[in-house]
Amino acid sequence: MTAQPVTSTPGTGTPVVVFRYGLMPVDGNGIAVATVAAMLDNDAGGARARVLAPGEVLPYGTAPVLVSDTTLYGATRLEETLLRWGPLPKPWLVLVSDAPTRPVQDARFLVRALEGRLAGVARLPYLPVLRAVKGPEEALEFKDVQAAAERLRRTIEGK
């Protein structure tokens, strides 16, 4: 699927760009969310993936992607988000490890219990370089981030 302009309402002439992935952070918008967006966009200049603004409507044909860290707070916010999800398509969840250890037991159990409401779960390993970069473009220069990006795209796209 590629980005293509479509007219939102007949007669308005206002084109709306349809992209493949609409990212929604569930527990804050930081470097991890920006990096996941860049990973899924894969140098398409925002034509494949971008972070949706609060309250922005998910365009038709765009796959929703929730992004959270592996804390209990992140899992709780995920649960709250899914309780209000409504008739939208099932979202993907990208769990970004916030530490080089396993998530706490309560967070693991809560995410496991919510998996039935998700299209799938993709897990990113702890990437210590995210603590020392100015932006996602700089992060993607590192081999471990590039490898994680490839695994993420392969997981979500099913290849």
C-alpha positions in Angstrom: 0.0 0.0 0.0 1.3 3.4 -0.9 0.3 6.9 0.0 -2.2 8.3 -2.4 -4.4 11.4 -2.4 -8.1 11.0 -2.2 -10.9 13.5 -1.9 -12.4 13.6 1.5 -15.8 15.0 0.6 -17.2 15.3 -2.9 -17.0 18.8 -4.2 -14.5 20.2 -1.6 -11.4 19.5 -3.7 -9.4 19.2 -0.5 -7.1 16.2 -1.0 -6.3 14.0 2.0 -3.1 11.9 2.0 -3.7 8.3 3.0 -0.7 6.8 4.7 -0.2 3.2 5.8 0.3 3.6 9.5 -1.2 6.1 11.9 0.8 6.1 15.2 -0.9 6.9 18.5 1.3 7.1 21.6 -0.6 5.8 24.7 1.8 7.0 27.4 3.5 10.1 26.0 5.2 11.3 22.9 9.0 11.1 23.1 12.0 9.9 21.2 10.7 6.3 21.2 7.5 7.2 19.4 9.3 9.4 16.9 11.8 6.6 16.2 9.0 4.0 15.7 7.4 6.4 13.2 10.7 6.8 11.4 11.2 3.0 11.4 7.8 2.4 9.9 8.1 5.3 7.4 11.3 3.8 6.0 12.6 7.0 4.4 9.2 7.8 2.7 9.1 11.4 4.1 6.0 10.7 6.2 4.1 9.1 3.3 4.0 5.7 5.0 3.7 6.4 8.7 3.3 9.4 11.0 2.2 10.2 14.5 -1.4 11.4 14.7 -2.2 14.6 16.6 -4.5 14.3 19.6 -8.1 14.1 18.4 -7.0 13.6 14.7 -9.3 11.2 12.8 -7.7 8.0 11.6 -7.9 8.1 7.7 -9.8 5.3 6.0 -7.3 2.6 5.0 -4.7 3.5 7.6 -3.7 0.9 10.1 -3.7 2.1 13.7 -0.5 1.5 15.6 -0.4 2.1 19.4 3.1 2.8 20.8 3.8 2.2 24.5 6.8 1.5 26.7 7.0 -1.7 28.8 6.2 -0.1 32.2 3.1 -0.9 34.2 1.9 2.7 33.6 2.2 2.1 29.8 0.2 -1.1 30.1 -2.5 0.6 32.2 -2.7 3.5 29.6 -3.0 0.8 26.9 -5.9 -0.8 28.7 -7.7 2.6 29.1 -7.1 3.3 25.4 -8.5 -0.1 24.3 -11.6 0.3 26.5 -12.5 3.5 24.6 -11.4 2.1 21.2 -14.8 1.8 19.5 -15.5 0.5 16.0 -12.0 1.2 14.5 -10.0 -1.7 13.2 -7.9 -3.6 15.7 -4.6 -1.7 16.3 -1.1 -3.0 16.3 0.8 -2.5 19.5 4.5 -1.6 19.4 6.1 -2.2 22.9 9.3 -0.3 23.2 11.5 -1.7 26.0 12.4 1.1 28.5 15.1 -0.9 30.2 17.5 -3.8 29.4 15.4 -6.2 31.7 12.0 -7.9 31.3 8.9 -5.8 32.0 7.5 -6.3 35.5 5.1 -9.2 35.9 1.9 -7.1 36.2 2.7 -5.3 32.9 3.4 -8.5 31.1 0.2 -10.1 32.4 -1.9 -7.0 31.5 -0.5 -6.9 27.9 -1.1 -10.6 27.5 -4.7 -10.2 28.6 -5.3 -7.4 26.1 -3.7 -9.2 23.1 -7.2 -10.4 21.9 -8.1 -6.8 21.3 -5.0 -6.2 19.2 -4.1 -7.0 15.6 -0.7 -8.0 16.9 2.2 -7.1 19.2 5.6 -6.0 18.0 8.3 -5.7 20.6 11.4 -3.5 20.2 14.4 -4.2 22.4 16.0 -1.7 24.7 17.9 0.7 22.5 20.3 2.7 24.7 21.3 4.9 21.8 17.8 6.6 22.1 19.0 8.2 25.3 21.8 10.1 23.5 20.4 11.2 20.1 18.8 14.5 19.1 16.2 12.8 16.8 15.0 9.7 15.1 17.1 10.4 12.0 20.3 10.3 14.0 19.1 7.1 15.8 18.6 5.3 12.5 22.2 5.8 11.7 23.1 3.1 14.3 23.2 -0.6 13.3 21.2 -1.9 16.2 18.4 0.6 15.5 18.4 -0.3 11.8 18.2 -4.0 12.7 15.3 -3.3 15.1 13.5 -1.3 12.4 13.8 -4.1 9.9 12.4 -6.6 12.4 9.6 -4.2 13.3 8.6 -3.7 9.6 8.8 -7.5 9.0 6.6 -8.2 12.0 3.9 -5.7 11.2 3.9 -6.3 7.5 3.9 -10.1 7.9 7.0 -10.7 5.7 
